[in-house]
Amino acid sequence: MIIDMDFRDSKLYLSKSIITHWDAPYESEDLPEEKRDEIYRYIKEHLIKKFGQEKIVEE
């Protein structure tokens, strides 16, 4: 899975809408809402550890 985020901005804008689909070889598998939520939480936790809560803006 590849997500697109701009790390040049002073804030990191995070939204579940950036989690859209699996990449090969898993592209034919469903991406249910529960899994998107899990991936989102994982990304958010990682970004907070790396950059701090104040830099993350949830959309």
PDB file of N, CA, C and O in Angstrom:
ATOM      1  N   MET A   1       0.840  -1.169   0.000  1.00  0.00           N
ATOM      2  CA  MET A   1       0.000   0.000   0.000  1.00  0.00           C
ATOM      3  C   MET A   1       0.888   1.236   0.000  1.00  0.00           C
ATOM      4  O   MET A   1       1.879   1.315   0.725  1.00  0.00           O
ATOM      5  N   ILE A   2       0.514   2.172  -0.811  1.00  0.00           N
ATOM      6  CA  ILE A   2       1.223   3.445  -0.877  1.00  0.00           C
ATOM      7  C   ILE A   2       0.230   4.539  -0.518  1.00  0.00           C
ATOM      8  O   ILE A   2      -0.882   4.581  -1.044  1.00  0.00           O
ATOM      9  N   ILE A   3       0.645   5.423   0.383  1.00  0.00           N
ATOM     10  CA  ILE A   3      -0.182   6.585   0.696  1.00  0.00           C
ATOM     11  C   ILE A   3       0.587   7.832   0.301  1.00  0.00           C
ATOM     12  O   ILE A   3       1.818   7.837   0.292  1.00  0.00           O
ATOM     13  N   ASP A   4      -0.134   8.874  -0.021  1.00  0.00           N
ATOM     14  CA  ASP A   4       0.485  10.105  -0.499  1.00  0.00           C
ATOM     15  C   ASP A   4       0.339  11.190   0.558  1.00  0.00           C
ATOM     16  O   ASP A   4      -0.769  11.625   0.869  1.00  0.00           O
ATOM     17  N   MET A   5       1.487  11.628   1.113  1.00  0.00           N
ATOM     18  CA  MET A   5       1.491  12.714   2.102  1.00  0.00           C
ATOM     19  C   MET A   5       2.606  13.684   1.737  1.00  0.00           C
ATOM     20  O   MET A   5       3.662  13.280   1.249  1.00  0.00           O
ATOM     21  N   ASP A   6       2.359  14.969   1.981  1.00  0.00           N
ATOM     22  CA  ASP A   6       3.348  15.997   1.704  1.00  0.00           C
ATOM     23  C   ASP A   6       4.091  16.331   3.001  1.00  0.00           C
ATOM     24  O   ASP A   6       3.531  16.958   3.901  1.00  0.00           O
ATOM     25  N   PHE A   7       5.341  15.910   3.088  1.00  0.00           N
ATOM     26  CA  PHE A   7       6.141  16.132   4.283  1.00  0.00           C
ATOM     27  C   PHE A   7       6.865  17.479   4.251  1.00  0.00           C
ATOM     28  O   PHE A   7       7.602  17.800   5.184  1.00  0.00           O
ATOM     29  N   ARG A   8       6.669  18.264   3.206  1.00  0.00           N
ATOM     30  CA  ARG A   8       7.317  19.579   3.116  1.00  0.00           C
ATOM     31  C   ARG A   8       6.555  20.643   3.893  1.00  0.00           C
ATOM     32  O   ARG A   8       7.134  21.655   4.288  1.00  0.00           O
ATOM     33  N   ASP A   9       5.268  20.425   4.115  1.00  0.00           N
ATOM     34  CA  ASP A   9       4.435  21.390   4.827  1.00  0.00           C
ATOM     35  C   ASP A   9       4.789  21.390   6.313  1.00  0.00           C
ATOM     36  O   ASP A   9       5.340  20.413   6.821  1.00  0.00           O
ATOM     37  N   SER A  10       4.477  22.470   7.002  1.00  0.00           N
ATOM     38  CA  SER A  10       4.761  22.552   8.439  1.00  0.00           C
ATOM     39  C   SER A  10       3.811  21.663   9.239  1.00  0.00           C
ATOM     40  O   SER A  10       4.102  21.328  10.387  1.00  0.00           O
ATOM     41  N   LYS A  11       2.688  21.281   8.651  1.00  0.00           N
ATOM     42  CA  LYS A  11       1.718  20.374   9.264  1.00  0.00           C
ATOM     43  C   LYS A  11       1.561  19.156   8.363  1.00  0.00           C
ATOM     44  O   LYS A  11       1.722  19.247   7.145  1.00  0.00           O
ATOM     45  N   LEU A  12       1.244  18.016   8.972  1.00  0.00           N
ATOM     46  CA  LEU A  12       0.970  16.801   8.208  1.00  0.00           C
ATOM     47  C   LEU A  12      -0.535  16.553   8.256  1.00  0.00           C
ATOM     48  O   LEU A  12      -1.101  16.331   9.326  1.00  0.00           O
ATOM     49  N   TYR A  13      -1.172  16.592   7.096  1.00  0.00           N
ATOM     50  CA  TYR A  13      -2.620  16.426   7.007  1.00  0.00           C
ATOM     51  C   TYR A  13      -2.930  14.958   6.786  1.00  0.00           C
ATOM     52  O   TYR A  13      -2.523  14.364   5.787  1.00  0.00           O
ATOM     53  N   LEU A  14      -3.661  14.380   7.738  1.00  0.00           N
ATOM     54  CA  LEU A  14      -3.936  12.947   7.737  1.00  0.00           C
ATOM     55  C   LEU A  14      -5.435  12.714   7.628  1.00  0.00           C
ATOM     56  O   LEU A  14      -6.224  13.290   8.376  1.00  0.00           O
ATOM     57  N   SER A  15      -5.812  11.869   6.693  1.00  0.00           N
ATOM     58  CA  SER A  15      -7.214  11.548   6.479  1.00  0.00           C
ATOM     59  C   SER A  15      -7.332  10.089   6.048  1.00  0.00           C
ATOM     60  O   SER A  15      -6.449   9.559   5.374  1.00  0.00           O
ATOM     61  N   LYS A  16      -8.429   9.446   6.440  1.00  0.00           N
ATOM     62  CA  LYS A  16      -8.656   8.059   6.009  1.00  0.00           C
ATOM     63  C   LYS A  16      -8.803   7.953   4.500  1.00  0.00           C
ATOM     64  O   LYS A  16      -8.628   6.875   3.931  1.00  0.00           O
ATOM     65  N   SER A  17      -9.123   9.059   3.851  1.00  0.00           N
ATOM     66  CA  SER A  17      -9.331   9.031   2.400  1.00  0.00           C
ATOM     67  C   SER A  17      -8.043   8.710   1.633  1.00  0.00           C
ATOM     68  O   SER A  17      -8.103   8.365   0.453  1.00  0.00           O
ATOM     69  N   ILE A  18      -6.881   8.819   2.285  1.00  0.00           N
ATOM     70  CA  ILE A  18      -5.623   8.473   1.600  1.00  0.00           C
ATOM     71  C   ILE A  18      -5.411   6.964   1.554  1.00  0.00           C
ATOM     72  O   ILE A  18      -4.522   6.484   0.850  1.00  0.00           O
ATOM     73  N   ILE A  19      -6.222   6.214   2.301  1.00  0.00           N
ATOM     74  CA  ILE A  19      -6.111   4.749   2.329  1.00  0.00           C
ATOM     75  C   ILE A  19      -7.181   4.208   1.392  1.00  0.00           C
ATOM     76  O   ILE A  19      -8.349   4.110   1.766  1.00  0.00           O
ATOM     77  N   THR A  20      -6.784   3.859   0.178  1.00  0.00           N
ATOM     78  CA  THR A  20      -7.780   3.536  -0.842  1.00  0.00           C
ATOM     79  C   THR A  20      -7.789   2.087  -1.309  1.00  0.00           C
ATOM     80  O   THR A  20      -8.861   1.523  -1.527  1.00  0.00           O
ATOM     81  N   HIS A  21      -6.624   1.474  -1.467  1.00  0.00           N
ATOM     82  CA  HIS A  21      -6.593   0.119  -2.020  1.00  0.00           C
ATOM     83  C   HIS A  21      -5.255  -0.550  -1.725  1.00  0.00           C
ATOM     84  O   HIS A  21      -4.270   0.105  -1.382  1.00  0.00           O
ATOM     85  N   TRP A  22      -5.250  -1.849  -1.866  1.00  0.00           N
ATOM     86  CA  TRP A  22      -4.020  -2.620  -1.738  1.00  0.00           C
ATOM     87  C   TRP A  22      -3.256  -2.559  -3.050  1.00  0.00           C
ATOM     88  O   TRP A  22      -3.849  -2.385  -4.115  1.00  0.00           O
ATOM     89  N   ASP A  23      -1.958  -2.701  -2.971  1.00  0.00           N
ATOM     90  CA  ASP A  23      -1.134  -2.817  -4.168  1.00  0.00           C
ATOM     91  C   ASP A  23      -0.896  -4.292  -4.494  1.00  0.00           C
ATOM     92  O   ASP A  23      -1.219  -5.172  -3.697  1.00  0.00           O
ATOM     93  N   ALA A  24      -0.337  -4.545  -5.655  1.00  0.00           N
ATOM     94  CA  ALA A  24      -0.025  -5.915  -6.076  1.00  0.00           C
ATOM     95  C   ALA A  24       0.875  -6.591  -5.035  1.00  0.00           C
ATOM     96  O   ALA A  24       1.745  -5.928  -4.470  1.00  0.00           O
ATOM     97  N   PRO A  25       0.703  -7.810  -4.782  1.00  0.00           N
ATOM     98  CA  PRO A  25      -0.213  -8.774  -5.416  1.00  0.00           C
ATOM     99  C   PRO A  25      -1.556  -8.895  -4.712  1.00  0.00           C
ATOM    100  O   PRO A  25      -2.257  -9.885  -4.923  1.00  0.00           O
ATOM    101  N   TYR A  26      -1.942  -7.935  -3.890  1.00  0.00           N
ATOM    102  CA  TYR A  26      -3.170  -8.034  -3.088  1.00  0.00           C
ATOM    103  C   TYR A  26      -4.303  -7.154  -3.601  1.00  0.00           C
ATOM    104  O   TYR A  26      -5.323  -7.017  -2.926  1.00  0.00           O
ATOM    105  N   GLU A  27      -4.149  -6.562  -4.770  1.00  0.00           N
ATOM    106  CA  GLU A  27      -5.126  -5.587  -5.256  1.00  0.00           C
ATOM    107  C   GLU A  27      -6.536  -6.154  -5.429  1.00  0.00           C
ATOM    108  O   GLU A  27      -7.499  -5.386  -5.450  1.00  0.00           O
ATOM    109  N   SER A  28      -6.682  -7.448  -5.551  1.00  0.00           N
ATOM    110  CA  SER A  28      -8.019  -8.025  -5.717  1.00  0.00           C
ATOM    111  C   SER A  28      -8.728  -8.249  -4.374  1.00  0.00           C
ATOM    112  O   SER A  28      -9.912  -8.585  -4.352  1.00  0.00           O
ATOM    113  N   GLU A  29      -8.024  -8.067  -3.270  1.00  0.00           N
ATOM    114  CA  GLU A  29      -8.630  -8.259  -1.947  1.00  0.00           C
ATOM    115  C   GLU A  29      -9.388  -7.014  -1.506  1.00  0.00           C
ATOM    116  O   GLU A  29      -9.007  -5.885  -1.816  1.00  0.00           O
ATOM    117  N   ASP A  30     -10.472  -7.255  -0.774  1.00  0.00           N
ATOM    118  CA  ASP A  30     -11.253  -6.148  -0.214  1.00  0.00           C
ATOM    119  C   ASP A  30     -10.443  -5.371   0.810  1.00  0.00           C
ATOM    120  O   ASP A  30      -9.534  -5.905   1.447  1.00  0.00           O
ATOM    121  N   LEU A  31     -10.786  -4.118   0.952  1.00  0.00           N
ATOM    122  CA  LEU A  31     -10.202  -3.280   2.003  1.00  0.00           C
ATOM    123  C   LEU A  31     -11.372  -2.766   2.844  1.00  0.00           C
ATOM    124  O   LEU A  31     -11.848  -1.649   2.644  1.00  0.00           O
ATOM    125  N   PRO A  32     -11.833  -3.605   3.799  1.00  0.00           N
ATOM    126  CA  PRO A  32     -13.001  -3.213   4.600  1.00  0.00           C
ATOM    127  C   PRO A  32     -12.699  -2.028   5.509  1.00  0.00           C
ATOM    128  O   PRO A  32     -11.544  -1.719   5.800  1.00  0.00           O
ATOM    129  N   GLU A  33     -13.764  -1.379   5.947  1.00  0.00           N
ATOM    130  CA  GLU A  33     -13.648  -0.186   6.785  1.00  0.00           C
ATOM    131  C   GLU A  33     -12.837  -0.467   8.057  1.00  0.00           C
ATOM    132  O   GLU A  33     -12.052   0.379   8.487  1.00  0.00           O
ATOM    133  N   GLU A  34     -13.019  -1.640   8.655  1.00  0.00           N
ATOM    134  CA  GLU A  34     -12.275  -1.976   9.880  1.00  0.00           C
ATOM    135  C   GLU A  34     -10.767  -1.997   9.618  1.00  0.00           C
ATOM    136  O   GLU A  34      -9.981  -1.542  10.450  1.00  0.00           O
ATOM    137  N   LYS A  35     -10.376  -2.520   8.477  1.00  0.00           N
ATOM    138  CA  LYS A  35      -8.959  -2.589   8.125  1.00  0.00           C
ATOM    139  C   LYS A  35      -8.417  -1.186   7.835  1.00  0.00           C
ATOM    140  O   LYS A  35      -7.298  -0.855   8.226  1.00  0.00           O
ATOM    141  N   ARG A  36      -9.210  -0.374   7.156  1.00  0.00           N
ATOM    142  CA  ARG A  36      -8.798   1.022   6.900  1.00  0.00           C
ATOM    143  C   ARG A  36      -8.592   1.760   8.213  1.00  0.00           C
ATOM    144  O   ARG A  36      -7.640   2.527   8.361  1.00  0.00           O
ATOM    145  N   ASP A  37      -9.505   1.522   9.184  1.00  0.00           N
ATOM    146  CA  ASP A  37      -9.364   2.148  10.502  1.00  0.00           C
ATOM    147  C   ASP A  37      -8.072   1.708  11.186  1.00  0.00           C
ATOM    148  O   ASP A  37      -7.356   2.524  11.765  1.00  0.00           O
ATOM    149  N   GLU A  38      -7.787   0.420  11.111  1.00  0.00           N
ATOM    150  CA  GLU A  38      -6.566  -0.121  11.716  1.00  0.00           C
ATOM    151  C   GLU A  38      -5.315   0.489  11.076  1.00  0.00           C
ATOM    152  O   GLU A  38      -4.388   0.882  11.784  1.00  0.00           O
ATOM    153  N   ILE A  39      -5.284   0.568   9.761  1.00  0.00           N
ATOM    154  CA  ILE A  39      -4.148   1.148   9.038  1.00  0.00           C
ATOM    155  C   ILE A  39      -3.995   2.624   9.395  1.00  0.00           C
ATOM    156  O   ILE A  39      -2.886   3.105   9.627  1.00  0.00           O
ATOM    157  N   TYR A  40      -5.120   3.336   9.437  1.00  0.00           N
ATOM    158  CA  TYR A  40      -5.110   4.758   9.792  1.00  0.00           C
ATOM    159  C   TYR A  40      -4.508   4.967  11.178  1.00  0.00           C
ATOM    160  O   TYR A  40      -3.654   5.834  11.362  1.00  0.00           O
ATOM    161  N   ARG A  41      -4.955   4.168  12.160  1.00  0.00           N
ATOM    162  CA  ARG A  41      -4.420   4.292  13.528  1.00  0.00           C
ATOM    163  C   ARG A  41      -2.921   4.016  13.561  1.00  0.00           C
ATOM    164  O   ARG A  41      -2.177   4.710  14.254  1.00  0.00           O
ATOM    165  N   TYR A  42      -2.477   3.009  12.818  1.00  0.00           N
ATOM    166  CA  TYR A  42      -1.065   2.675  12.769  1.00  0.00           C
ATOM    167  C   TYR A  42      -0.244   3.836  12.185  1.00  0.00           C
ATOM    168  O   TYR A  42       0.794   4.208  12.732  1.00  0.00           O
ATOM    169  N   ILE A  43      -0.715   4.394  11.085  1.00  0.00           N
ATOM    170  CA  ILE A  43      -0.019   5.523  10.450  1.00  0.00           C
ATOM    171  C   ILE A  43       0.019   6.725  11.398  1.00  0.00           C
ATOM    172  O   ILE A  43       1.061   7.357  11.571  1.00  0.00           O
ATOM    173  N   LYS A  44      -1.130   7.029  12.007  1.00  0.00           N
ATOM    174  CA  LYS A  44      -1.216   8.162  12.929  1.00  0.00           C
ATOM    175  C   LYS A  44      -0.253   7.994  14.101  1.00  0.00           C
ATOM    176  O   LYS A  44       0.476   8.926  14.442  1.00  0.00           O
ATOM    177  N   GLU A  45      -0.244   6.813  14.720  1.00  0.00           N
ATOM    178  CA  GLU A  45       0.661   6.559  15.847  1.00  0.00           C
ATOM    179  C   GLU A  45       2.122   6.735  15.433  1.00  0.00           C
ATOM    180  O   GLU A  45       2.911   7.328  16.169  1.00  0.00           O
ATOM    181  N   HIS A  46       2.474   6.230  14.276  1.00  0.00           N
ATOM    182  CA  HIS A  46       3.848   6.352  13.787  1.00  0.00           C
ATOM    183  C   HIS A  46       4.218   7.825  13.552  1.00  0.00           C
ATOM    184  O   HIS A  46       5.297   8.265  13.948  1.00  0.00           O
ATOM    185  N   LEU A  47       3.324   8.577  12.911  1.00  0.00           N
ATOM    186  CA  LEU A  47       3.606   9.981  12.636  1.00  0.00           C
ATOM    187  C   LEU A  47       3.730  10.792  13.923  1.00  0.00           C
ATOM    188  O   LEU A  47       4.572  11.686  14.013  1.00  0.00           O
ATOM    189  N   ILE A  48       2.899  10.488  14.917  1.00  0.00           N
ATOM    190  CA  ILE A  48       2.988  11.191  16.205  1.00  0.00           C
ATOM    191  C   ILE A  48       4.325  10.900  16.876  1.00  0.00           C
ATOM    192  O   ILE A  48       4.964  11.808  17.406  1.00  0.00           O
ATOM    193  N   LYS A  49       4.749   9.645  16.857  1.00  0.00           N
ATOM    194  CA  LYS A  49       6.049   9.289  17.448  1.00  0.00           C
ATOM    195  C   LYS A  49       7.186   9.990  16.727  1.00  0.00           C
ATOM    196  O   LYS A  49       8.144  10.438  17.359  1.00  0.00           O
ATOM    197  N   LYS A  50       7.088  10.088  15.423  1.00  0.00           N
ATOM    198  CA  LYS A  50       8.169  10.652  14.605  1.00  0.00           C
ATOM    199  C   LYS A  50       8.195  12.184  14.634  1.00  0.00           C
ATOM    200  O   LYS A  50       9.268  12.780  14.722  1.00  0.00           O
ATOM    201  N   PHE A  51       7.001  12.835  14.561  1.00  0.00           N
ATOM    202  CA  PHE A  51       6.946  14.279  14.390  1.00  0.00           C
ATOM    203  C   PHE A  51       6.283  15.038  15.541  1.00  0.00           C
ATOM    204  O   PHE A  51       6.421  16.257  15.636  1.00  0.00           O
ATOM    205  N   GLY A  52       5.569  14.329  16.412  1.00  0.00           N
ATOM    206  CA  GLY A  52       4.858  14.981  17.507  1.00  0.00           C
ATOM    207  C   GLY A  52       3.411  15.274  17.158  1.00  0.00           C
ATOM    208  O   GLY A  52       3.078  15.533  16.001  1.00  0.00           O
ATOM    209  N   GLN A  53       2.553  15.231  18.173  1.00  0.00           N
ATOM    210  CA  GLN A  53       1.111  15.435  17.998  1.00  0.00           C
ATOM    211  C   GLN A  53       0.775  16.793  17.367  1.00  0.00           C
ATOM    212  O   GLN A  53      -0.154  16.901  16.567  1.00  0.00           O
ATOM    213  N   GLU A  54       1.539  17.823  17.737  1.00  0.00           N
ATOM    214  CA  GLU A  54       1.226  19.179  17.269  1.00  0.00           C
ATOM    215  C   GLU A  54       1.390  19.354  15.762  1.00  0.00           C
ATOM    216  O   GLU A  54       0.855  20.309  15.199  1.00  0.00           O
ATOM    217  N   LYS A  55       2.106  18.469  15.106  1.00  0.00           N
ATOM    218  CA  LYS A  55       2.316  18.586  13.659  1.00  0.00           C
ATOM    219  C   LYS A  55       1.231  17.851  12.850  1.00  0.00           C
ATOM    220  O   LYS A  55       1.112  18.060  11.642  1.00  0.00           O
ATOM    221  N   ILE A  56       0.448  17.001  13.509  1.00  0.00           N
ATOM    222  CA  ILE A  56      -0.555  16.187  12.822  1.00  0.00           C
ATOM    223  C   ILE A  56      -1.901  16.911  12.827  1.00  0.00           C
ATOM    224  O   ILE A  56      -2.382  17.349  13.872  1.00  0.00           O
ATOM    225  N   VAL A  57      -2.496  17.028  11.644  1.00  0.00           N
ATOM    226  CA  VAL A  57      -3.832  17.620  11.498  1.00  0.00           C
ATOM    227  C   VAL A  57      -4.727  16.558  10.880  1.00  0.00           C
ATOM    228  O   VAL A  57      -4.513  16.133   9.745  1.00  0.00           O
ATOM    229  N   GLU A  58      -5.735  16.132  11.641  1.00  0.00           N
ATOM    230  CA  GLU A  58      -6.656  15.125  11.126  1.00  0.00           C
ATOM    231  C   GLU A  58      -7.788  15.800  10.359  1.00  0.00           C
ATOM    232  O   GLU A  58      -8.381  16.771  10.830  1.00  0.00           O
ATOM    233  N   GLU A  59      -8.073  15.281   9.193  1.00  0.00           N
ATOM    234  CA  GLU A  59      -9.139  15.844   8.346  1.00  0.00           C
ATOM    235  C   GLU A  59     -10.329  14.929   8.325  1.00  0.00           C
ATOM    236  O   GLU A  59     -11.326  15.229   7.668  1.00  0.00           O
TER     237      GLU A  59
END
